[in-house]
Amino acid sequence: MKKFFVIALVVAVTVVLAASAFAVGPGKTVEWDGKGAGKVVFDGKVHADKGSKCADCHQSGLFKMKKGSDTLTMKDMEAGKNCGACHNGTKAFGVKDAATCAKCHTK
């Protein structure tokens, strides 16, 4: 019984640590170099508060699960890829609207 408990504990800790290495859920952030436009910070809580779920972007193919494995460009977003799939000016503020740049980019 003690051996089973130790194995279960090791598995649980491994799963939690592996998940935390990839997760950017509510209460977590991930940052990108926004080049000359300034740093971009993705806030999981802001998106969760608006009703988005991780699967909406990651299981749909918009983003890979591993943090840092996607290359983001404004050109792709303006074409409706990655962030631009929702930030199209209809579902959420648009990536093409110069008045909303500061909502993502900070100097």
mmCIF file of the C-alpha atoms, coordinates in Angstrom:
data_MODEL
# 
_entry.id   MODEL 
# 
loop_
_atom_site.group_PDB 
_atom_site.id 
_atom_site.type_symbol 
_atom_site.label_atom_id 
_atom_site.label_alt_id 
_atom_site.label_comp_id 
_atom_site.label_asym_id 
_atom_site.label_entity_id 
_atom_site.label_seq_id 
_atom_site.pdbx_PDB_ins_code 
_atom_site.Cartn_x 
_atom_site.Cartn_y 
_atom_site.Cartn_z 
_atom_site.occupancy 
_atom_site.B_iso_or_equiv 
_atom_site.pdbx_formal_charge 
_atom_site.auth_seq_id 
_atom_site.auth_comp_id 
_atom_site.auth_asym_id 
_atom_site.auth_atom_id 
_atom_site.pdbx_PDB_model_num 
ATOM 1   C CA . MET A 1 1   ? 0.000   0.000  0.000   1.00 0.00 ? 1   MET A CA 1 
ATOM 2   C CA . LYS A 1 2   ? 2.840   2.398  0.875   1.00 0.00 ? 2   LYS A CA 1 
ATOM 3   C CA . LYS A 1 3   ? 4.518   1.665  -2.476  1.00 0.00 ? 3   LYS A CA 1 
ATOM 4   C CA . PHE A 1 4   ? 1.287   2.493  -4.338  1.00 0.00 ? 4   PHE A CA 1 
ATOM 5   C CA . PHE A 1 5   ? 0.960   5.790  -2.454  1.00 0.00 ? 5   PHE A CA 1 
ATOM 6   C CA . VAL A 1 6   ? 4.531   6.808  -3.296  1.00 0.00 ? 6   VAL A CA 1 
ATOM 7   C CA . ILE A 1 7   ? 4.036   5.944  -6.998  1.00 0.00 ? 7   ILE A CA 1 
ATOM 8   C CA . ALA A 1 8   ? 0.736   7.851  -7.102  1.00 0.00 ? 8   ALA A CA 1 
ATOM 9   C CA . LEU A 1 9   ? 2.362   10.857 -5.447  1.00 0.00 ? 9   LEU A CA 1 
ATOM 10  C CA . VAL A 1 10  ? 5.280   10.846 -7.907  1.00 0.00 ? 10  VAL A CA 1 
ATOM 11  C CA . VAL A 1 11  ? 2.874   10.638 -10.860 1.00 0.00 ? 11  VAL A CA 1 
ATOM 12  C CA . ALA A 1 12  ? 0.722   13.473 -9.499  1.00 0.00 ? 12  ALA A CA 1 
ATOM 13  C CA . VAL A 1 13  ? 3.714   15.751 -8.920  1.00 0.00 ? 13  VAL A CA 1 
ATOM 14  C CA . THR A 1 14  ? 5.065   14.972 -12.394 1.00 0.00 ? 14  THR A CA 1 
ATOM 15  C CA . VAL A 1 15  ? 1.730   15.809 -14.025 1.00 0.00 ? 15  VAL A CA 1 
ATOM 16  C CA . VAL A 1 16  ? 1.381   19.076 -12.100 1.00 0.00 ? 16  VAL A CA 1 
ATOM 17  C CA . LEU A 1 17  ? 4.924   20.179 -12.931 1.00 0.00 ? 17  LEU A CA 1 
ATOM 18  C CA . ALA A 1 18  ? 4.567   19.257 -16.609 1.00 0.00 ? 18  ALA A CA 1 
ATOM 19  C CA . ALA A 1 19  ? 1.250   21.081 -16.896 1.00 0.00 ? 19  ALA A CA 1 
ATOM 20  C CA . SER A 1 20  ? 2.589   24.197 -15.229 1.00 0.00 ? 20  SER A CA 1 
ATOM 21  C CA . ALA A 1 21  ? 5.475   24.331 -17.696 1.00 0.00 ? 21  ALA A CA 1 
ATOM 22  C CA . PHE A 1 22  ? 3.020   24.731 -20.560 1.00 0.00 ? 22  PHE A CA 1 
ATOM 23  C CA . ALA A 1 23  ? -0.050  26.356 -19.037 1.00 0.00 ? 23  ALA A CA 1 
ATOM 24  C CA . VAL A 1 24  ? -0.920  30.032 -19.351 1.00 0.00 ? 24  VAL A CA 1 
ATOM 25  C CA . GLY A 1 25  ? -4.384  29.842 -17.913 1.00 0.00 ? 25  GLY A CA 1 
ATOM 26  C CA . PRO A 1 26  ? -6.310  32.255 -15.743 1.00 0.00 ? 26  PRO A CA 1 
ATOM 27  C CA . GLY A 1 27  ? -3.964  34.193 -13.508 1.00 0.00 ? 27  GLY A CA 1 
ATOM 28  C CA . LYS A 1 28  ? -0.904  33.503 -15.662 1.00 0.00 ? 28  LYS A CA 1 
ATOM 29  C CA . THR A 1 29  ? 0.772   35.495 -18.407 1.00 0.00 ? 29  THR A CA 1 
ATOM 30  C CA . VAL A 1 30  ? 3.185   34.935 -21.285 1.00 0.00 ? 30  VAL A CA 1 
ATOM 31  C CA . GLU A 1 31  ? 5.234   37.647 -22.980 1.00 0.00 ? 31  GLU A CA 1 
ATOM 32  C CA . TRP A 1 32  ? 6.408   38.223 -26.553 1.00 0.00 ? 32  TRP A CA 1 
ATOM 33  C CA . ASP A 1 33  ? 8.825   40.744 -27.976 1.00 0.00 ? 33  ASP A CA 1 
ATOM 34  C CA . GLY A 1 34  ? 6.539   42.984 -29.986 1.00 0.00 ? 34  GLY A CA 1 
ATOM 35  C CA . LYS A 1 35  ? 9.593   44.351 -31.817 1.00 0.00 ? 35  LYS A CA 1 
ATOM 36  C CA . GLY A 1 36  ? 9.451   48.133 -32.250 1.00 0.00 ? 36  GLY A CA 1 
ATOM 37  C CA . ALA A 1 37  ? 5.790   48.236 -31.235 1.00 0.00 ? 37  ALA A CA 1 
ATOM 38  C CA . GLY A 1 38  ? 6.585   47.157 -27.670 1.00 0.00 ? 38  GLY A CA 1 
ATOM 39  C CA . LYS A 1 39  ? 6.271   44.050 -25.534 1.00 0.00 ? 39  LYS A CA 1 
ATOM 40  C CA . VAL A 1 40  ? 3.051   42.028 -25.754 1.00 0.00 ? 40  VAL A CA 1 
ATOM 41  C CA . VAL A 1 41  ? 1.699   40.296 -22.647 1.00 0.00 ? 41  VAL A CA 1 
ATOM 42  C CA . PHE A 1 42  ? -0.990  37.626 -22.990 1.00 0.00 ? 42  PHE A CA 1 
ATOM 43  C CA . ASP A 1 43  ? -3.062  37.445 -19.815 1.00 0.00 ? 43  ASP A CA 1 
ATOM 44  C CA . GLY A 1 44  ? -4.995  34.200 -19.382 1.00 0.00 ? 44  GLY A CA 1 
ATOM 45  C CA . LYS A 1 45  ? -7.315  35.768 -16.793 1.00 0.00 ? 45  LYS A CA 1 
ATOM 46  C CA . VAL A 1 46  ? -8.439  38.564 -19.096 1.00 0.00 ? 46  VAL A CA 1 
ATOM 47  C CA . HIS A 1 47  ? -9.393  36.024 -21.744 1.00 0.00 ? 47  HIS A CA 1 
ATOM 48  C CA . ALA A 1 48  ? -11.052 33.647 -19.252 1.00 0.00 ? 48  ALA A CA 1 
ATOM 49  C CA . ASP A 1 49  ? -13.065 36.556 -17.830 1.00 0.00 ? 49  ASP A CA 1 
ATOM 50  C CA . LYS A 1 50  ? -14.396 37.174 -21.359 1.00 0.00 ? 50  LYS A CA 1 
ATOM 51  C CA . GLY A 1 51  ? -15.518 33.535 -21.573 1.00 0.00 ? 51  GLY A CA 1 
ATOM 52  C CA . SER A 1 52  ? -12.614 32.049 -23.530 1.00 0.00 ? 52  SER A CA 1 
ATOM 53  C CA . LYS A 1 53  ? -11.328 28.621 -22.657 1.00 0.00 ? 53  LYS A CA 1 
ATOM 54  C CA . CYS A 1 54  ? -7.830  27.276 -23.358 1.00 0.00 ? 54  CYS A CA 1 
ATOM 55  C CA . ALA A 1 55  ? -9.253  24.761 -25.836 1.00 0.00 ? 55  ALA A CA 1 
ATOM 56  C CA . ASP A 1 56  ? -10.804 27.564 -27.907 1.00 0.00 ? 56  ASP A CA 1 
ATOM 57  C CA . CYS A 1 57  ? -7.351  28.485 -29.168 1.00 0.00 ? 57  CYS A CA 1 
ATOM 58  C CA . HIS A 1 58  ? -5.213  25.432 -28.514 1.00 0.00 ? 58  HIS A CA 1 
ATOM 59  C CA . GLN A 1 59  ? -7.466  22.589 -29.634 1.00 0.00 ? 59  GLN A CA 1 
ATOM 60  C CA . SER A 1 60  ? -8.684  24.572 -32.624 1.00 0.00 ? 60  SER A CA 1 
ATOM 61  C CA . GLY A 1 61  ? -5.151  24.751 -34.035 1.00 0.00 ? 61  GLY A CA 1 
ATOM 62  C CA . LEU A 1 62  ? -4.691  28.511 -33.629 1.00 0.00 ? 62  LEU A CA 1 
ATOM 63  C CA . PHE A 1 63  ? -1.825  27.979 -31.178 1.00 0.00 ? 63  PHE A CA 1 
ATOM 64  C CA . LYS A 1 64  ? 0.430   25.082 -30.207 1.00 0.00 ? 64  LYS A CA 1 
ATOM 65  C CA . MET A 1 65  ? 0.347   23.942 -26.592 1.00 0.00 ? 65  MET A CA 1 
ATOM 66  C CA . LYS A 1 66  ? 4.024   24.502 -25.802 1.00 0.00 ? 66  LYS A CA 1 
ATOM 67  C CA . LYS A 1 67  ? 4.834   28.030 -24.640 1.00 0.00 ? 67  LYS A CA 1 
ATOM 68  C CA . GLY A 1 68  ? 7.135   29.781 -27.117 1.00 0.00 ? 68  GLY A CA 1 
ATOM 69  C CA . SER A 1 69  ? 6.514   27.391 -30.004 1.00 0.00 ? 69  SER A CA 1 
ATOM 70  C CA . ASP A 1 70  ? 4.407   29.808 -32.072 1.00 0.00 ? 70  ASP A CA 1 
ATOM 71  C CA . THR A 1 71  ? 5.818   32.614 -34.195 1.00 0.00 ? 71  THR A CA 1 
ATOM 72  C CA . LEU A 1 72  ? 3.434   35.554 -34.121 1.00 0.00 ? 72  LEU A CA 1 
ATOM 73  C CA . THR A 1 73  ? 3.413   38.278 -36.739 1.00 0.00 ? 73  THR A CA 1 
ATOM 74  C CA . MET A 1 74  ? 1.032   41.146 -37.332 1.00 0.00 ? 74  MET A CA 1 
ATOM 75  C CA . LYS A 1 75  ? 0.777   40.077 -40.971 1.00 0.00 ? 75  LYS A CA 1 
ATOM 76  C CA . ASP A 1 76  ? -0.571  36.671 -39.912 1.00 0.00 ? 76  ASP A CA 1 
ATOM 77  C CA . MET A 1 77  ? -2.924  38.226 -37.368 1.00 0.00 ? 77  MET A CA 1 
ATOM 78  C CA . GLU A 1 78  ? -4.273  40.649 -39.957 1.00 0.00 ? 78  GLU A CA 1 
ATOM 79  C CA . ALA A 1 79  ? -4.915  37.603 -42.174 1.00 0.00 ? 79  ALA A CA 1 
ATOM 80  C CA . GLY A 1 80  ? -7.069  36.070 -39.402 1.00 0.00 ? 80  GLY A CA 1 
ATOM 81  C CA . LYS A 1 81  ? -4.471  33.680 -38.003 1.00 0.00 ? 81  LYS A CA 1 
ATOM 82  C CA . ASN A 1 82  ? -3.616  33.138 -34.310 1.00 0.00 ? 82  ASN A CA 1 
ATOM 83  C CA . CYS A 1 83  ? -4.811  36.205 -32.299 1.00 0.00 ? 83  CYS A CA 1 
ATOM 84  C CA . GLY A 1 84  ? -6.452  37.659 -35.410 1.00 0.00 ? 84  GLY A CA 1 
ATOM 85  C CA . ALA A 1 85  ? -8.971  34.808 -35.538 1.00 0.00 ? 85  ALA A CA 1 
ATOM 86  C CA . CYS A 1 86  ? -10.889 36.471 -32.691 1.00 0.00 ? 86  CYS A CA 1 
ATOM 87  C CA . HIS A 1 87  ? -9.375  39.954 -32.713 1.00 0.00 ? 87  HIS A CA 1 
ATOM 88  C CA . ASN A 1 88  ? -11.022 40.738 -36.017 1.00 0.00 ? 88  ASN A CA 1 
ATOM 89  C CA . GLY A 1 89  ? -13.056 43.792 -35.024 1.00 0.00 ? 89  GLY A CA 1 
ATOM 90  C CA . THR A 1 90  ? -16.245 41.740 -34.680 1.00 0.00 ? 90  THR A CA 1 
ATOM 91  C CA . LYS A 1 91  ? -15.701 39.143 -31.956 1.00 0.00 ? 91  LYS A CA 1 
ATOM 92  C CA . ALA A 1 92  ? -13.058 41.260 -30.186 1.00 0.00 ? 92  ALA A CA 1 
ATOM 93  C CA . PHE A 1 93  ? -11.208 44.487 -30.909 1.00 0.00 ? 93  PHE A CA 1 
ATOM 94  C CA . GLY A 1 94  ? -9.367  44.256 -34.216 1.00 0.00 ? 94  GLY A CA 1 
ATOM 95  C CA . VAL A 1 95  ? -5.630  43.911 -34.757 1.00 0.00 ? 95  VAL A CA 1 
ATOM 96  C CA . LYS A 1 96  ? -5.869  46.198 -37.792 1.00 0.00 ? 96  LYS A CA 1 
ATOM 97  C CA . ASP A 1 97  ? -7.230  49.155 -35.784 1.00 0.00 ? 97  ASP A CA 1 
ATOM 98  C CA . ALA A 1 98  ? -4.344  51.494 -34.877 1.00 0.00 ? 98  ALA A CA 1 
ATOM 99  C CA . ALA A 1 99  ? -6.388  52.880 -31.974 1.00 0.00 ? 99  ALA A CA 1 
ATOM 100 C CA . THR A 1 100 ? -6.214  49.521 -30.170 1.00 0.00 ? 100 THR A CA 1 
ATOM 101 C CA . CYS A 1 101 ? -2.456  48.801 -30.472 1.00 0.00 ? 101 CYS A CA 1 
ATOM 102 C CA . ALA A 1 102 ? -1.830  49.758 -26.839 1.00 0.00 ? 102 ALA A CA 1 
ATOM 103 C CA . LYS A 1 103 ? -4.300  47.108 -25.655 1.00 0.00 ? 103 LYS A CA 1 
ATOM 104 C CA . CYS A 1 104 ? -1.596  44.525 -26.428 1.00 0.00 ? 104 CYS A CA 1 
ATOM 105 C CA . HIS A 1 105 ? 1.651   46.407 -27.020 1.00 0.00 ? 105 HIS A CA 1 
ATOM 106 C CA . THR A 1 106 ? 3.390   48.279 -24.201 1.00 0.00 ? 106 THR A CA 1 
ATOM 107 C CA . LYS A 1 107 ? 6.554   50.357 -24.541 1.00 0.00 ? 107 LYS A CA 1 
# 
